[in-house]
């Protein structure tokens, strides 16, 4: 872990396209996360373009409201090699989104037709100081990213192969 990002890597015995398809499906994110924070998606459409917004229901006991919603903006989309998003919210409920400066990113490196190295990175280097004064980074324990990658591998193994995989 550096001062402002943390990552984990796992090699999975699955094609990169199959792993990417699971990541690009917001309905799987709750199961991939595994903390109980990520709840049901508000927007269920697959992630298909940079700039796309997808909202997720969230829950955290330390959040003032307990349950809340994030608005995530896809900022990297390179199927089947990379997918990343900025996490934000709609503070006034008027559709004007603000982003806190942290990024989730998955990088997939095919190691052959049926094996992929997956790296998950959480980067908070762009978080402004005023947010750092009330949020701790990273907001999870050291095993969280590795656990998420194992959940991803389990889900991707259950997905029926398609002609793209």
Secondary structure, 3 states (H helix, E strand, C coil): CCCCEEEEEEEECCCHHHHHHHHCCHHHHHHHHCCCCEEEECCCCCCCCCCCEEEEEEECCCCCCCEEEEEEEEEEEECCCEEEEEEEECCCCCCCCEEEEEEEEEEEEEEECCEEEEEEEEECCCCCHHHHCCCCCCCCCCCHHHHHHHHHHHHHHHCCCCCCC
